[in-house]
Amino acid sequence: MLDFFNNYGSQMMLLIWEHIYISAAALALGVLVAVPLGILLTRFDRAASLVIGAASILQTIPSLALLAFMIPFFGIGKLPAIVALFIYSLLPILRNAYIGMKGVKPDLVDAGRGMGMTEWQLIKKVEIPQAAPVIMAGIRLSGTYVIAWATLASYIGAGGLGDFIFNGLNLFIPELIIGGTIPVTILALIVDWLLGLLEKKVTPRNLRLAE
């Protein structure tokens, strides 16, 4: 163990940072696009099935194929990896944002309208807070997916802990495989735990008491 850290410790820190950077950028883009889009689709039910269906189709594309598809457009490196992971992150967040908003009790919406709230005020002050736990569940799921899928980004020169895993497989060095796999697993668990804390924080008090 000590020999491994002496030989690869500094490289591991760099790969962990690259892995976090790629994953965080992709997830942040996914949240910025999918959450507003999911909210918007609740006002256009006919378009919702088409958009969510399209996101579902993108999710079925093999990850290596999607990464390879990005190369002619973005070259190799971190940018194509972030774009591919962003595409993969969309479905869980988009679907949960839509379901969460649709699941808000109509009585609460009607009460808001009775108080004279505009459509934007209803979304901001009533629907989003009530839908927050479901939206966050989608973000948590997407976060763990992105951390895992980011290991494949090393195939297109994006770096990350996948470098350790695939170098270990190619060179038959088990220490490198373990040195990449364990940190990825730990990162996924940490991200899930942190997003779980955030989910509890954004959950309205009335929903927490109802659990």
N, C-alpha and C positions, 0 to 999 in steps of 0.2 A: 504493500500500500504506500509506504513512504517513498519507495523507489519510483513508483508511478507518479506521485506528485512532484518529486524532484525532477523527473524527466519531462513531464507533460503539464505540470501545474499552471505555468504561465499561459501555455497554449489553451488549456481548458478554460481559463478565465476569459480569454478573448472569444472563444467559441460560444461560451454561455452568453456573453454580452451580445454577440451577433444573433444568437437564437432569440434572445429576448427582444432585440430591436426589430427583427423581421416579424415576429409574432405580434408584438404590440402595435406596430404600424398597420399590419393587415387587419387586426381586430378593431383598432380605432376607426379605420376606414369603413369597416363593416357596420359598426355602430352608427357612424355619421350618416351612412346611406340607408341602411335597412330600417332603423327605428323611425325616422320621418316618413319613409316610404310605406312602412306598415301602417302607420297612423293615417296617412293620406288614403290608403286603399280601403279603409273602413268607410270612407265616404263614397267609394265607387266599387260596389260589390261585383259588378260584372267584370271590371278590369282586374279585381283581386285574384280571381281564379287563374287568369291568364298569366299574371306576373308571378304568382307563387308557383304555378306550374312550370314556368320558364326557369325559375330558381332551382326547382327540384330537378329539372333536366341537367342543369349545370353541375349539380351535386353528384350526378351519376357518372360524370366523365372521370376516368381514372386519373389519379393525381399526377402520375408521371407524364401521362399524355398531355394534360393541361399545362404542366411546367414546360414541356417541350414545345407546345403550341405557342407559348409566350416568347420564345427565343427570336423568331423572325421579326417580331414587333418591338421587343424591348432589349434584345441582346441577351447576354448572360450576366449573372450577378444578382444583387439584392432586389433590384426593381422588378424584374419579371417574377421573382419568388413572392414578393409582396402582393403583386397584382393577382397572381394565381391563388394565394391564400385568402386574399380579400374576397374573391369570387366564392371560394368554399365557405367562408364565414357567413355569407349572406342568408342562406336558407333558415338556419335555426333562429336567427335574430328576427328576420322578416316575418316568419310564421308566428313566432311568439308575440311579436308586437301587434300583429293583426288579431290573433286570438285573444290576447289580453285586453285590447281595446274593445273588441266585440263582447267580451265577457263582463263588462261593467254593467251593474244593475241599472235597468232602465229607470227605476224610481229615482236614483240619484241624478241621472241626466235630466229627467223631467223636473226635479226639484230645482236644479240649477237654472233651467230655462224659466221656471216660475219666478226666480229671483231676478230675472232680467239679464242673465249672462249672455254674452255673444258666443258664437260658435268657437272662436279661439279661446275665450275664457273657460268654456266648458272643457275643451281639450286639455288646457294647461292646468286648471285648478280641480277638475273632477276626474276626468277619464285617465289621464296619464298617472296621477298618484294611485288610483285604484288598480291600474293595469301594471304598475311598476314591478310587483313580484314575478309576474309571468314574463315580462320583458327581460328582467334580470336573469331568469332561469335560462332563457334562450342565449343570452350573452355568456353565461357560465358555460353552457354546453359548447358554444362556438369557441370560447377561449381554450378549453381543453383540447378540442379538435385541432385548432390552429397550432398549438404547441406541439402536438404529435406530428401533424403533417409537415411542420417546418423542418423536420429531420431530412425530408426528401429534397429540400432546397439545395443541399450540397451538390446534387447531381448537375445543377446548372451554375455552379460556382458562386452560390450565395453565402457559403460558409455555414456556421451554426454547428451544433453538436452532431449533426449527420456526418460531418467530416470524420469524426472519431469512429462512428459506427461503420461506415462504409470502407474506410481505410483499414479498420480491423478485420472486416470480412474479406477484403481483397488480399491483405497481407497475412491472414490467419494469425492475428494477434488478439486473443480473447480479452486482454486488458483494455485495449482500445474500445472494443465493443461494449464492455461493461462500463468503461469510463464515459461513454456517450449515452448509454441507455439509462443509467441510474439518474444522472442530472436531469434528463428530459422528463423522467417520471416524477422527480421531486418538483421540478418547475410546474408541471401540470397540476400536481396536488396543491402547491402554494397558490397558483392562480385561482383554482377552484375555491380554495378556502378564503382568499381575499375578496373574490367576487361574491361569495356567500355572505361575508360580513357586510358588504355594500348592499346586498339584497335585503338583509334585515334592516339596515339603516333607512332605506328608501321605502320600506313597506309601511303604509299608514297604520296608525295605532289601532284603529278599529279592526283591521285585518289580522294584526298580530294577536289581538285578544280573542278573535274568533277561532284561531288555530287550536 
